[in-house]
């Protein structure tokens, strides 16, 4: 949505200055048996000590868990956000039965929490989204998509220092971040929405603007709104807050138009 002309005001709950995203088409499908299995929830956890599973069986279980995530995101991309919460939650429950590498488990669980969080964000349940993004980033600090969503929730909650921190974490994790074209190392599609590094920089710009950090004497200092606008525009000479706000609004509008024309 466009930056509000009331950007400098402090009242009311705000949304992040991202374009009005429309869900991309379902990016992955799964066999009906997998979907039915997911709807019924995971199988019961084996009883007794030790898994008794060899490397091949553990690899199959890992693949099975990872195969669930594109289906979960497919529900999200279809607009079924509440259903997506349930699907991602079932994946989390299934992950609790995984007895392989903790690093792999944390990566999978981070992505499931991330999907739950984006679903809650779409449902405008900011508190639940906040908590789930927090879980996602705790499990995998390199999950740029979770940091991006958390930055959006922070901005909508008027927590501008947090917004700047989380948005910077996105760029630190992945300078070329693009939510629509995400995939895992085996090319399983995890894409959703249409948020990329430009929207993150615009989010940073608004956070800095709200914090009164309009510009800096040192043009190499990136921690101000004018610097982020320069990174988006290629060049920009700061004049005053009103002119800066107008430039940020123009960038927001351009991103919206690009998205609606088939980004």
C-alpha positions as CSV (number, residue, x, y, z in Angstrom):
1,X,0.0,0.0,0.0
2,X,1.3,3.5,-0.6
3,X,3.0,5.5,2.1
4,X,0.5,7.6,3.9
5,X,0.8,11.3,3.5
6,X,0.5,11.2,7.3
7,X,3.7,9.4,7.6
8,X,4.9,11.8,10.2
9,X,1.9,11.3,12.5
10,X,2.1,8.9,15.4
11,X,-1.5,7.8,15.7
12,X,-3.2,4.6,14.5
13,X,-2.0,1.2,13.4
14,X,0.0,1.3,10.2
15,X,0.8,-1.2,7.5
16,X,4.2,-1.6,5.9
17,X,4.9,0.5,2.8
18,X,4.9,-2.5,0.5
19,X,2.8,-2.8,-2.7
20,X,-0.7,-4.2,-2.4
21,X,0.5,-7.8,-3.0
22,X,-1.7,-10.3,-4.6
23,X,-1.0,-13.9,-3.9
24,X,1.0,-15.6,-6.7
25,X,-0.6,-18.8,-8.1
26,X,-0.1,-22.0,-6.2
27,X,3.5,-22.8,-6.8
28,X,3.4,-26.4,-6.0
29,X,1.0,-29.3,-5.9
30,X,1.2,-32.6,-4.1
31,X,-0.3,-36.0,-4.7
32,X,-3.8,-36.3,-3.1
33,X,-2.5,-38.9,-0.7
34,X,0.0,-36.4,0.7
35,X,-2.6,-33.7,1.0
36,X,-5.0,-36.2,2.8
37,X,-2.2,-37.3,5.1
38,X,-1.4,-33.7,6.0
39,X,-5.0,-32.9,6.7
40,X,-5.2,-35.9,9.1
41,X,-2.0,-34.8,10.9
42,X,1.2,-36.6,11.4
43,X,1.5,-40.3,12.4
44,X,2.0,-41.1,16.1
45,X,5.6,-40.8,17.4
46,X,7.3,-44.2,17.7
47,X,7.4,-45.6,21.2
48,X,10.5,-46.8,23.0
49,X,14.0,-45.6,23.1
50,X,15.9,-44.7,19.9
51,X,14.5,-44.5,16.4
52,X,16.1,-47.5,14.9
53,X,16.2,-45.6,11.7
54,X,19.1,-45.8,9.3
55,X,20.5,-43.0,7.2
56,X,18.3,-43.8,4.2
57,X,15.1,-43.8,6.3
58,X,16.1,-40.5,8.0
59,X,16.7,-39.0,4.5
60,X,13.3,-40.1,3.4
61,X,11.7,-38.6,6.5
62,X,13.5,-35.3,5.9
63,X,12.3,-35.3,2.3
64,X,8.8,-36.0,3.4
65,X,8.9,-33.0,5.8
66,X,10.4,-30.7,3.2
67,X,7.8,-31.9,0.6
68,X,5.1,-30.6,2.9
69,X,6.3,-27.0,2.9
70,X,5.4,-26.1,-0.8
71,X,1.9,-27.6,-0.2
72,X,1.6,-25.4,3.0
73,X,2.6,-22.3,1.0
74,X,0.2,-23.4,-1.8
75,X,-2.6,-22.9,0.7
76,X,-1.3,-19.5,1.7
77,X,-0.9,-18.4,-1.9
78,X,-4.5,-19.5,-2.6
79,X,-5.7,-17.1,0.0
80,X,-6.6,-19.7,2.6
81,X,-4.6,-18.1,5.4
82,X,-6.4,-19.8,8.3
83,X,-6.1,-23.1,6.6
84,X,-2.5,-22.4,5.9
85,X,-1.9,-21.9,9.7
86,X,-3.3,-25.3,10.3
87,X,-1.2,-26.9,7.5
88,X,2.0,-25.3,8.7
89,X,1.1,-26.3,12.3
90,X,0.7,-30.0,11.2
91,X,4.1,-29.8,9.6
92,X,5.5,-28.5,12.9
93,X,3.9,-31.5,14.7
94,X,5.3,-33.9,12.1
95,X,8.7,-32.3,12.6
96,X,8.6,-33.2,16.3
97,X,8.9,-36.9,15.2
98,X,12.1,-36.2,13.1
99,X,15.1,-37.8,14.8
100,X,17.9,-36.7,12.5
101,X,20.1,-33.6,12.5
102,X,19.0,-30.8,14.8
103,X,20.2,-28.3,12.3
104,X,17.9,-29.7,9.6
105,X,15.0,-29.9,12.1
106,X,15.5,-26.3,13.1
107,X,15.5,-25.2,9.5
108,X,12.3,-27.0,8.7
109,X,10.6,-25.8,11.9
110,X,11.8,-22.2,11.2
111,X,10.1,-22.3,7.8
112,X,6.9,-23.7,9.3
113,X,6.8,-20.9,11.9
114,X,7.5,-18.4,9.2
115,X,4.5,-19.6,7.2
116,X,2.3,-19.4,10.2
117,X,3.5,-15.9,10.9
118,X,2.9,-14.6,7.4
119,X,-0.6,-16.2,7.5
120,X,-1.3,-14.3,10.8
121,X,0.1,-11.2,9.3
122,X,-2.4,-11.5,6.4
123,X,-5.2,-12.1,8.9
124,X,-4.1,-8.9,10.7
125,X,-3.3,-10.8,13.9
126,X,-0.1,-8.8,14.6
127,X,0.5,-10.3,18.1
128,X,0.4,-13.9,16.8
129,X,2.4,-13.0,13.7
130,X,5.1,-11.3,16.0
131,X,5.4,-14.4,18.2
132,X,5.7,-16.8,15.2
133,X,8.3,-14.7,13.4
134,X,10.2,-14.5,16.7
135,X,10.2,-18.4,16.8
136,X,11.2,-18.6,13.1
137,X,14.2,-16.3,13.5
138,X,15.3,-18.0,16.8
139,X,15.4,-21.4,15.0
140,X,17.2,-20.0,11.9
141,X,18.8,-16.6,12.0
142,X,19.5,-16.8,8.3
143,X,15.8,-17.0,7.4
144,X,15.6,-13.6,5.6
145,X,11.9,-14.1,4.8
146,X,11.0,-14.3,8.5
147,X,13.0,-11.2,9.2
148,X,11.2,-9.4,6.3
149,X,7.8,-10.3,7.7
150,X,8.8,-9.4,11.2
151,X,9.9,-6.0,10.0
152,X,6.5,-5.5,8.4
153,X,4.7,-6.4,11.6
154,X,7.0,-4.1,13.6
155,X,6.3,-1.2,11.3
156,X,2.5,-1.9,11.5
157,X,2.9,-2.0,15.3
158,X,4.8,1.4,15.3
159,X,7.9,-0.3,16.8
160,X,10.3,1.7,14.6
161,X,13.6,0.7,16.2
162,X,12.6,-3.0,15.9
163,X,11.6,-2.3,12.3
164,X,15.0,-0.9,11.4
165,X,16.8,-3.8,13.2
166,X,14.7,-6.5,11.5
167,X,14.9,-4.9,8.0
168,X,18.7,-4.6,8.3
169,X,18.8,-8.3,9.2
170,X,17.0,-9.1,6.0
171,X,19.6,-7.4,3.9
172,X,22.4,-8.9,6.0
173,X,21.0,-12.4,5.4
174,X,20.2,-11.9,1.7
175,X,21.0,-8.7,-0.1
176,X,18.9,-9.9,-3.1
177,X,15.9,-11.0,-1.1
178,X,12.7,-11.7,-3.1
179,X,9.8,-13.5,-1.4
180,X,8.2,-14.6,-4.7
181,X,11.1,-16.7,-5.9
182,X,12.2,-18.5,-2.7
183,X,13.2,-22.2,-2.9
184,X,15.2,-24.6,-0.8
185,X,18.4,-26.2,-1.9
186,X,16.5,-29.0,-3.8
187,X,14.5,-26.3,-5.7
188,X,11.2,-26.9,-3.8
189,X,9.3,-23.7,-4.4
190,X,8.6,-21.7,-1.2
191,X,7.6,-18.4,-2.9
192,X,4.8,-16.1,-1.8
193,X,3.7,-12.5,-2.1
194,X,5.9,-10.0,-4.0
195,X,8.2,-8.4,-1.5
196,X,11.8,-7.8,-2.4
197,X,14.9,-5.9,-1.2
198,X,13.5,-2.6,-2.5
199,X,10.4,-2.9,-0.2
200,X,12.8,-3.7,2.7
201,X,14.8,-0.5,2.0
202,X,11.5,1.5,1.8
203,X,10.5,0.0,5.1
204,X,13.9,1.1,6.5
205,X,13.3,4.6,5.1
206,X,10.0,4.9,6.8
207,X,11.3,3.6,10.1
208,X,14.2,6.1,10.1
209,X,11.7,8.8,9.0
210,X,9.5,8.1,12.0
211,X,12.5,8.1,14.3
212,X,13.5,11.6,13.0
213,X,16.6,10.3,11.3
214,X,16.0,12.1,8.0
215,X,19.5,12.5,6.8
216,X,23.2,12.5,7.9
217,X,26.2,14.8,7.4
218,X,28.1,11.7,6.3
219,X,26.5,10.6,3.0
220,X,28.1,7.1,3.5
221,X,26.0,6.6,6.6
222,X,23.1,4.3,5.6
223,X,21.2,4.6,8.9
224,X,18.8,7.4,7.8
225,X,15.8,7.7,5.5
226,X,17.6,9.8,2.8
227,X,20.4,7.3,2.5
228,X,17.9,4.5,1.8
229,X,16.1,6.6,-0.8
230,X,19.5,7.2,-2.5
231,X,20.1,3.4,-2.6
232,X,16.7,3.0,-4.3
233,X,16.9,6.0,-6.6
234,X,20.6,6.0,-7.4
235,X,20.9,9.6,-6.4
236,X,18.9,11.9,-4.1
237,X,19.7,15.2,-2.5
238,X,18.0,15.8,0.8
239,X,16.2,19.1,1.2
240,X,13.7,18.8,4.0
241,X,11.4,16.2,5.6
242,X,8.4,17.1,3.4
243,X,10.4,16.6,0.2
244,X,11.8,13.4,1.5
245,X,8.4,12.1,2.4
246,X,7.1,13.0,-1.1
247,X,10.0,11.0,-2.7
248,X,9.3,8.0,-0.5
249,X,5.6,8.1,-1.5
250,X,6.6,8.3,-5.1
251,X,8.8,5.2,-4.8
252,X,6.0,3.3,-3.0
253,X,3.6,4.2,-5.8
254,X,6.0,3.0,-8.5
255,X,6.5,-0.3,-6.7
256,X,2.7,-0.8,-6.6
257,X,2.3,-0.1,-10.3
258,X,5.1,-2.5,-11.1
259,X,3.5,-5.2,-9.1
260,X,0.0,-4.7,-10.6
261,X,1.5,-4.8,-14.1
262,X,2.9,-8.3,-13.5
263,X,6.1,-8.0,-11.4
